[in-house]
Amino acid sequence: MQHLFQPGDIKTFTRKVRAEDCATFDSGAVHPVYATFALARDAEWCCRLFVLDMKEENEEGIGTMISVEHLSPAVVGTTVTFTAVVKKIEAHTILCSFTAQVGERLVARGEQEQKVLKKEKLEKLFSTL
């Protein structure tokens, strides 16, 4: 793993909220706003942007933790801007904080952690499951 970043470094990602990003369960659609689980997916992607730059060809990142505090809704068609900030890098673990905003309005905040491991190690782990 290349250590290219340090605490305080930033990556951003934008998502235009789509119908498939809304809360829908086996019982049907709940409401036409950005679901917490879709928001968590996109927050993890924004944090993963660091991993994509840092991992070697024989390595891959794997998510180990995410926390999301969902503070306000984002309706379909709204553009949400995610900002990930490196909090800590130790060995092969990267911890980021993130925010999600519509304009100046804070939609969510939280933390996400990933480990960068050799692909061979991951394949061994997955084959034992």
C-alpha positions in Angstrom: 0.0 0.0 0.0 1.3 3.4 -1.0 1.1 6.0 1.8 0.1 8.9 -0.4 -2.3 10.7 2.0 -2.3 12.2 5.5 -4.9 13.3 8.0 -6.8 16.3 6.6 -6.6 15.2 2.9 -10.0 15.4 1.1 -11.9 13.6 -1.6 -15.3 14.5 -3.0 -18.1 12.7 -4.8 -21.5 13.8 -6.0 -24.6 11.7 -6.4 -27.8 12.9 -8.0 -30.5 11.0 -6.0 -32.3 8.5 -8.2 -35.5 6.5 -7.7 -33.4 3.4 -7.0 -31.7 5.3 -4.1 -35.0 5.6 -2.2 -36.1 3.5 0.7 -37.9 0.4 -0.7 -38.3 -2.8 1.2 -40.2 -6.1 0.6 -43.3 -4.3 1.8 -42.8 -1.6 -0.9 -41.6 2.0 -1.3 -41.5 4.0 1.9 -40.9 7.6 0.7 -39.2 9.3 -2.3 -36.1 10.5 -0.5 -32.5 9.2 -0.3 -32.5 6.1 1.8 -30.0 5.8 4.7 -28.6 2.5 3.2 -28.0 4.2 -0.2 -26.4 7.2 1.5 -24.1 4.8 3.4 -23.1 3.1 0.1 -22.2 6.4 -1.5 -20.3 7.6 1.6 -18.3 4.4 1.5 -17.5 5.0 -2.2 -16.3 8.5 -1.5 -14.0 7.2 1.3 -12.9 4.4 -1.0 -11.5 6.9 -3.5 -8.4 7.2 -1.2 -8.0 3.4 -1.3 -8.2 3.3 -5.1 -5.1 5.6 -5.2 -3.2 3.8 -2.4 -3.6 0.1 -3.2 -1.1 -1.8 -5.1 -2.1 -4.0 -8.1 -2.0 -7.1 -5.8 -4.1 -5.5 -3.1 -7.8 -4.6 -2.6 -9.7 -2.6 0.0 -12.4 -4.0 2.2 -14.8 -2.0 4.3 -14.6 -2.7 8.0 -16.9 -0.1 9.6 -19.4 2.6 8.7 -21.4 4.9 10.9 -24.1 7.2 9.4 -26.0 10.0 11.2 -28.8 10.8 8.8 -29.8 14.4 9.6 -32.1 15.6 6.8 -33.7 14.3 3.6 -32.6 14.6 0.1 -35.4 14.2 -2.5 -35.1 12.5 -5.9 -33.3 14.7 -8.4 -31.3 16.5 -5.7 -27.5 16.5 -6.0 -25.7 15.4 -2.8 -22.0 16.3 -2.4 -20.0 13.9 -0.2 -16.7 15.0 1.3 -14.4 12.4 2.8 -11.5 13.5 5.1 -8.7 11.3 6.2 -8.7 11.1 10.0 -6.1 8.4 10.5 -3.9 5.9 8.5 -2.3 3.2 10.5 -0.5 0.3 8.8 -3.1 -0.9 6.3 -6.2 0.8 7.8 -7.7 4.0 6.6 -10.3 5.9 8.8 -12.2 8.7 7.2 -14.9 11.1 8.4 -17.5 12.2 5.8 -20.3 14.7 5.3 -23.1 14.7 2.8 -24.6 18.0 1.8 -27.2 19.5 -0.5 -25.9 23.0 -1.0 -25.1 24.3 2.5 -27.6 21.9 4.2 -26.0 18.9 6.0 -27.8 15.7 5.1 -25.5 13.2 6.9 -22.2 12.8 8.6 -20.2 9.8 9.9 -17.1 7.7 9.6 -16.0 4.9 7.4 -13.0 2.6 7.7 -11.3 0.3 5.2 -8.3 -2.1 5.3 -6.1 -2.7 2.3 -5.1 -6.3 2.1 -3.4 -8.6 -0.4 -5.9 -10.0 -2.8 -4.6 -13.5 -2.1 -5.4 -13.1 1.6 -8.9 -11.9 0.8 -9.5 -14.9 -1.6 -8.3 -17.3 1.1 -10.6 -15.7 3.6 -13.6 -15.8 1.3 -13.0 -19.4 0.2 -13.3 -20.6 3.9 -16.8 -19.1 4.2 
